[in-house]
């Protein structure tokens, strides 16, 4: 790779800078800027950055057909703003309120990351009246199914076994919280571009024998169960 020309080469400059930055913290046992954390954070981005958006696009196609949202209205907006001769871009988004609203609805109904990311306190602290002991307390954000609402759940082990659990707060957002999803902008961009590009060129129809449903499987994300659609090129 080092000898090939191309814009990707700037990755080597960034990598050198990153190594220099991490070396600056060598020997500092209180710092989180070390190679292991860098590797884990990079892996986090790959894991969280692929499955989530792909699942949201699958929900979009499932929901459009299942709920019978007026796909024609989305396609009319695409034809008026983007047309058929060029690819969509993010500059089109503000002129496409209907498509944007449909995508918000997809994120709400799809509820792609319902269980949030578990968190631990790095030092003893207090949060909304709960004393969170270092490392032992686990907080997790849980999105309520199918609504723009999120509860934050805390689970604190107590002396003598067991755990004290409780509700911390309720907020309303698809990418919630202060420690919000760092991929939100990327996810919204990918979702918009792929969704618009797909509906610009195809109409998706469920074959008569295939019943679409809201059934899902739950792992890292909440995925629709496999379904079949026919992609009919638009004339
Ligand atoms: C439709 C797409 C996506 C949805 C619905 C989504 C949603 C979420 C949610 C609900 C959280 C938990 C926030 C919390 O616990 O308070 C989260 C965390 C996270 N997301 Fe996303 N996300 C999406 C796409 C992405 C993408 C594309 C990336 C990266 C490129 C990404 C990276 C992350 C990471 C690294 C975290 C953990 C943040 C932390 O530990 O503080 N996400 N996401």
Boltz pocket constraint, residues with backbone or C-beta under 6 A from the ligand:
constraints:
  - pocket:
      binder: B
      contacts: [[A, 41], [A, 44], [A, 45], [A, 48], [A, 49], [A, 50], [A, 52], [A, 53], [A, 56], [A, 107], [A, 112], [A, 113], [A, 116], [A, 117], [A, 118], [A, 141], [A, 174], [A, 175], [A, 176], [A, 177], [A, 179], [A, 180], [A, 181], [A, 182], [A, 183], [A, 184], [A, 186], [A, 187]]
      max_distance: 6.0
